[in-house]
Amino acid sequence: MNRVPLETRDGFLIRIDFALLRRSKVMQEMCQHSAGDGPQQELTVALDHDILLKILLWMEFHKDDEEPDWVKMKEEPADLERHICDWDKEFLRDKLSTVRAIMSGADYLDIPWLVKLCARKLRLRGPPELYMLALSAISPID
């Protein structure tokens, strides 16, 4: 099993299975650019460990799932609620500030499925520009 070391913004080192990173386009690119002949270099992620661990948990649960069609749609289907699994609903049963932080982290890691789930939980509906507007209202990642 090929593990990738990730260093979080708050100094924690987390080693995760490389296969898990397929959900994040940003992490895939970071791994490609850091690949070399020597040992795997630590990748620095601009997220706190608690939020990164939550995102990694979500990625682990959905590692074998294909991204649903509704994620690519500009407008949400009227029956979207029945397309969201119970596990995702339970996963986002948290303080709204935590859901906003997960949404911001998912945007940073380029995981549109998780961004849209969080936006749904925060009652944001509409085009991607609305998500970006909501994210701009969240305190920036240092």
Secondary structure, DSSP 8 states (H G I E B T S, - for coil): --EEEEE-TTS-EEEEEGGGGGG-HHHHHHHHHH--SSS---EE-SS-HHHHHHHHHHHHHTTT----HHHH-SS--TTGGGGS-HHHHHHT-S-HHHHHHHHHHHHHTT-HHHHHHHHHHTT--S-HHHHHHHHHHS----
